């Protein structure tokens, strides 16, 4: 009984076996809670977080809209921060969530911001 994993955890572990971030192509990790969404650019070789954005940031929190619209804004914010660091290519880690809804909106916002994945 000690090794009971949820479907989400199994998907997350299966994805993380394959998806690795490097300095030239960091991993865009997404965490979605019921109310907020968080995105981080991670260099897995050094174990560093290069940039982060979330729906709790002041400029994004001031915006009104649905959760999907806010997620798209978070994607655009992480894309801006990545371009400031000179990063234009990433690998996408959806964190075990299905590529649908808010996760998809964040990815589309990041693509519109200039990130390639």
Secondary structure, DSSP 8 states (H G I E B T S, - for coil): -TT---HHHHHHHHHHHH----SSS-EEEEEE-SS-EEEEEEETTTTEEEEEEETTSHHHHTS-S-HHHHHHHHHHHHHHHHHHTT--B-EEE-TTS-SSTHHHHHHHHHHHTT-B-
